[in-house]
Amino acid sequence: MKNKFISVFITSFLMSGTALASDDCTDPVADWQPKERLRQMMIDNGWDVKRIKVDDGCYEIKGRDRNGHRVEAKFSPATLEIRDLEIEFDGSGDTSGYLGLGNKNSLEKSGDYMDSGSKTSKNKPKATIE
């Protein structure tokens, strides 16, 4: 009886972890745009990009913005729209330069946006300012 209780407990624990685990971005890999396009888009916005990697199905960028603040951002790999932005301000707290990031209209004007035909996510971007 004790072994049965332990195995039921372990099974339910493992299954609950599986149910809670989900990727932030679920874009099909065939629709992903190259990392270099995202890198160039961020350089054009004045960022010093230190690293781009794939994390939870999203492109994750670490670097510094044009004002020298540390930034970490997640982008949808298919649309290159921003999903999550964390900024460590080193004094000034002006966020006006971040409001247009990942905006489809501004990317279309610059030629960086490429419509993949996929539906946009219902998840809204999240920003953390420290």
C-alpha positions as CSV (number, residue, x, y, z in Angstrom):
1,M,0.0,0.0,0.0
2,K,2.9,2.4,0.9
3,N,4.6,1.7,-2.5
4,K,1.3,2.3,-4.4
5,F,0.9,5.7,-2.6
6,I,4.5,6.7,-3.4
7,S,4.1,5.8,-7.1
8,V,0.8,7.6,-7.4
9,F,2.4,10.7,-5.8
10,I,5.4,10.6,-8.1
11,T,3.3,10.1,-11.2
12,S,1.0,13.0,-10.3
13,F,4.0,15.2,-9.6
14,L,5.6,14.4,-12.9
15,M,2.4,14.9,-14.8
16,S,1.7,18.3,-13.2
17,G,5.1,19.5,-14.2
18,T,4.5,18.5,-17.8
19,A,1.2,20.3,-17.8
20,L,2.7,23.5,-16.5
21,A,5.7,23.5,-18.9
22,S,5.0,25.4,-22.1
23,D,7.1,27.4,-24.5
24,D,6.7,31.1,-24.7
25,C,6.8,31.0,-28.5
26,T,5.2,28.3,-30.6
27,D,6.0,29.5,-34.1
28,P,6.8,26.6,-36.5
29,V,10.5,26.5,-37.2
30,A,9.8,26.7,-41.0
31,D,8.5,30.2,-40.4
32,W,11.4,31.5,-38.4
33,Q,13.4,34.5,-39.7
34,P,17.2,34.5,-39.5
35,K,18.8,35.7,-36.3
36,E,20.9,38.1,-38.3
37,R,17.8,40.0,-39.4
38,L,16.9,40.5,-35.7
39,R,20.5,41.5,-34.9
40,Q,20.5,44.1,-37.7
41,M,17.1,45.4,-36.6
42,M,18.4,45.9,-33.0
43,I,21.6,47.5,-34.2
44,D,19.5,49.9,-36.3
45,N,17.7,50.8,-33.0
46,G,21.0,51.6,-31.4
47,W,21.5,48.4,-29.4
48,D,24.9,46.7,-28.8
49,V,23.9,43.1,-29.2
50,K,26.1,40.7,-27.1
51,R,24.2,37.5,-27.6
52,I,21.2,36.0,-29.5
53,K,20.0,32.6,-28.5
54,V,16.9,30.5,-28.6
55,D,15.1,30.2,-25.2
56,D,11.7,28.7,-24.7
57,G,11.1,28.8,-28.5
58,C,11.8,32.5,-28.6
59,Y,14.8,34.5,-29.7
60,E,16.5,36.0,-26.6
61,I,18.8,39.0,-26.9
62,K,21.2,40.3,-24.3
63,G,23.1,43.5,-24.7
64,R,22.9,47.2,-24.1
65,D,20.6,49.9,-25.5
66,R,21.7,53.2,-27.1
67,N,21.8,54.8,-23.6
68,G,24.1,52.0,-22.2
69,H,21.4,50.3,-20.1
70,R,21.5,46.5,-19.9
71,V,18.6,44.9,-21.8
72,E,17.3,41.4,-22.2
73,A,14.5,40.9,-24.7
74,K,12.5,37.9,-26.1
75,F,11.2,38.1,-29.7
76,S,8.9,35.9,-31.7
77,P,11.2,34.1,-34.2
78,A,8.6,34.2,-37.0
79,T,7.4,37.8,-36.8
80,L,10.3,39.3,-34.8
81,E,7.7,41.0,-32.6
82,I,8.9,41.7,-29.0
83,R,7.4,39.4,-26.4
84,D,9.3,40.3,-23.2
85,L,11.6,43.2,-22.4
86,E,13.7,43.7,-19.2
87,I,15.7,46.9,-18.8
88,E,18.2,47.8,-16.0
89,F,18.3,51.5,-15.9
90,D,21.5,53.1,-14.8
91,G,20.1,56.4,-13.7
92,S,17.6,57.8,-16.2
93,G,14.2,56.2,-16.5
94,D,13.1,57.4,-19.9
95,T,11.2,54.6,-21.6
96,S,9.9,56.6,-24.6
97,G,12.6,55.0,-26.9
98,Y,11.2,51.5,-26.2
99,L,7.6,52.0,-27.1
100,G,7.9,51.4,-30.9
101,L,10.0,48.1,-30.6
102,G,8.4,45.2,-32.4
103,N,5.6,47.4,-33.8
104,K,4.5,45.8,-37.1
105,N,3.8,49.2,-38.8
106,S,7.3,50.6,-38.0
107,L,8.9,47.3,-39.2
108,E,7.0,47.4,-42.5
109,K,8.2,50.9,-43.2
110,S,11.8,49.9,-42.6
111,G,11.5,46.7,-44.6
112,D,12.5,44.5,-41.7
113,Y,9.0,42.9,-41.2
114,M,8.2,39.8,-43.2
115,D,4.7,38.5,-43.0
116,S,4.8,34.7,-42.3
117,G,1.1,34.2,-42.7
118,S,0.9,32.9,-39.1
119,K,-1.7,34.3,-36.7
120,T,-0.4,36.7,-34.1
121,S,-0.3,35.4,-30.5
122,K,-3.0,36.5,-28.0
123,N,-0.2,36.9,-25.4
124,K,0.6,40.5,-24.9
125,P,4.3,41.7,-24.6
126,K,5.6,42.0,-21.0
127,A,8.1,44.7,-19.9
128,T,10.1,44.7,-16.7
129,I,11.8,47.9,-15.6
130,E,14.3,47.8,-12.7
